[in-house]
Amino acid sequence: MLLPSRSDSPPGTPSRKRKDSANTARKTASGMVEYNGTLVDIGKLMDQLSRSEHTRVETEKSLAKLRTDYNKLKESSARSERYIKDLTADIKDYKERLYNSNSELCTVEEVWRGPKYSAVFVEIKFGIGKKKWLIDINFFNLVLKIIAECEEIVLYLRDLTV
């Protein structure tokens, strides 16, 4: 049994064939086209399309440049974060060394205040070049080491603040 063919359009509306023929463009001699009862200037439409395409291309170029800049900034930020982390570790190390040096310096001061070295200190302070004296070489080297470390730490911290 054959079924009757149905059209897609409901009853009382123009058939698809008539709709398609109504929507087709009709050309005129002046570069204008009639479309759905409206005159369209094809030249102007092509200019707008060209400008839109040009704008799209420029926008894509700008987007690509922004992505490149973003990636460079991201890499730079990562490098800066690593550098800051390294500097923070260095500062922690220098603070620890400063604390240890300060402890050693306090120990040295206690020894210097003792009776054995107070006389030598007075002789050094007032008799440089006039007398020879004996100082415990290990103690003297310890004092020089502490002074050098303190100077190094002070210079490093001064560079950080500049």
C-alpha positions as CSV (number, residue, x, y, z in Angstrom):
1,M,0.0,0.0,0.0
2,L,1.3,3.4,-1.0
3,L,1.2,6.3,1.4
4,P,0.3,9.7,0.1
5,S,3.3,12.1,0.1
6,R,3.2,14.9,2.6
7,S,4.7,18.3,2.2
8,D,6.7,19.8,5.1
9,S,4.6,22.9,5.2
10,P,1.3,23.0,7.0
11,P,-1.9,23.4,5.0
12,G,-2.7,27.0,4.0
13,T,1.0,28.0,3.6
14,P,2.9,28.4,0.4
15,S,4.8,25.3,-0.7
16,R,8.6,25.1,-0.3
17,K,9.1,25.6,-4.0
18,R,7.3,28.9,-3.9
19,K,9.1,30.0,-0.7
20,D,12.5,29.2,-2.3
21,S,11.6,31.2,-5.4
22,A,10.5,34.1,-3.3
23,N,13.8,34.2,-1.3
24,T,16.0,34.0,-4.4
25,A,18.0,37.1,-5.2
26,R,17.2,39.1,-8.3
27,K,20.0,41.0,-9.9
28,T,19.7,44.6,-11.1
29,A,22.0,46.4,-13.5
30,S,23.4,48.8,-10.8
31,G,25.1,46.2,-8.6
32,M,22.1,46.0,-6.4
33,V,20.3,42.8,-5.7
34,E,16.7,42.4,-4.5
35,Y,16.5,39.9,-1.7
36,N,13.3,39.2,0.2
37,G,11.9,42.4,-1.3
38,T,14.8,44.5,-0.1
39,L,17.5,46.0,-2.3
40,V,21.0,45.0,-1.2
41,D,24.1,46.8,-2.4
42,I,26.5,44.0,-3.1
43,G,29.6,46.2,-3.4
44,K,28.9,47.8,0.0
45,L,28.2,44.3,1.5
46,M,31.5,43.0,0.1
47,D,33.4,46.0,1.6
48,Q,31.8,45.3,5.0
49,L,32.8,41.6,4.6
50,S,36.3,42.6,3.7
51,R,36.6,45.0,6.7
52,S,35.2,42.3,9.0
53,E,37.7,39.8,7.7
54,H,40.5,42.2,8.1
55,T,39.4,43.0,11.7
56,R,39.1,39.3,12.5
57,V,42.7,38.7,11.2
58,E,44.1,41.6,13.2
59,T,42.2,40.5,16.3
60,E,43.7,37.0,15.9
61,K,47.2,38.5,15.5
62,S,46.6,40.6,18.7
63,L,45.4,37.5,20.5
64,A,48.5,35.5,19.4
65,K,50.7,38.4,20.6
66,L,48.9,38.6,23.9
67,R,49.3,34.9,24.4
68,T,53.0,35.1,23.6
69,D,53.4,38.1,26.0
70,Y,51.5,36.2,28.7
71,N,53.7,33.1,28.3
72,K,56.8,35.3,28.6
73,L,55.5,37.0,31.7
74,K,54.5,33.6,33.2
75,E,58.1,32.3,32.6
76,S,59.5,35.5,34.0
77,S,57.3,35.2,37.1
78,A,58.4,31.6,37.6
79,R,62.0,32.7,37.4
80,S,61.4,35.5,39.8
81,E,59.7,33.2,42.3
82,R,62.6,30.8,42.1
83,Y,65.0,33.7,42.6
84,I,63.0,34.9,45.6
85,K,62.9,31.4,47.0
86,D,66.7,31.2,46.7
87,L,67.2,34.6,48.2
88,T,64.9,33.7,51.1
89,A,67.0,30.6,51.7
90,D,70.2,32.7,51.6
91,I,68.8,35.2,54.1
92,K,67.8,32.3,56.4
93,D,71.3,30.9,56.1
94,Y,72.9,34.3,56.7
95,K,70.6,34.9,59.7
96,E,71.7,31.6,61.1
97,R,75.4,32.4,60.5
98,L,74.9,35.8,62.1
99,Y,73.3,34.2,65.1
100,N,76.1,31.7,65.4
101,S,78.7,34.5,65.0
102,N,76.9,36.6,67.6
103,S,77.0,33.6,70.0
104,E,80.7,33.1,69.3
105,L,81.3,36.9,69.7
106,C,79.6,36.7,73.1
107,T,81.8,33.8,74.1
108,V,84.9,35.8,72.9
109,E,83.7,38.9,74.9
110,E,83.3,36.7,78.0
111,V,86.8,35.4,77.5
112,W,88.2,38.9,76.9
113,R,86.6,40.1,80.1
114,G,88.3,37.4,82.0
115,P,91.5,38.2,83.8
116,K,93.8,36.4,81.4
117,Y,93.0,38.5,78.3
118,S,92.0,41.8,79.9
119,A,95.6,42.7,80.5
120,V,96.5,41.7,77.0
121,F,93.6,43.8,75.6
122,V,94.8,46.8,77.5
123,E,98.3,46.3,76.2
124,I,97.0,46.0,72.7
125,K,94.8,49.0,73.0
126,F,97.5,51.3,74.5
127,G,100.8,49.7,73.6
128,I,100.6,48.9,69.9
129,G,104.1,48.9,68.4
130,K,105.8,49.4,71.7
131,K,105.6,45.9,73.2
132,K,105.5,42.3,72.1
133,W,102.9,40.1,73.7
134,L,101.7,36.5,73.3
135,I,98.1,35.9,72.4
136,D,96.5,32.5,72.1
137,I,96.7,32.0,68.3
138,N,93.5,29.9,68.2
139,F,91.6,32.5,70.0
140,F,93.0,35.2,67.7
141,N,92.0,33.2,64.6
142,L,88.5,32.7,66.0
143,V,88.1,36.5,66.5
144,L,89.3,37.2,63.0
145,K,86.9,34.6,61.6
146,I,83.9,36.1,63.5
147,I,84.8,39.6,62.3
148,A,85.1,38.4,58.7
149,E,81.7,36.6,58.8
150,C,80.0,39.6,60.4
151,E,81.4,41.9,57.7
152,E,80.3,39.5,55.0
153,I,76.8,39.3,56.4
154,V,76.5,43.1,56.9
155,L,77.6,43.7,53.2
156,Y,75.1,41.1,52.0
157,L,72.2,42.5,54.0
158,R,73.2,46.0,52.8
159,D,73.1,44.9,49.2
160,L,69.6,43.4,49.8
161,T,68.3,46.7,51.0
162,V,69.6,48.7,48.1
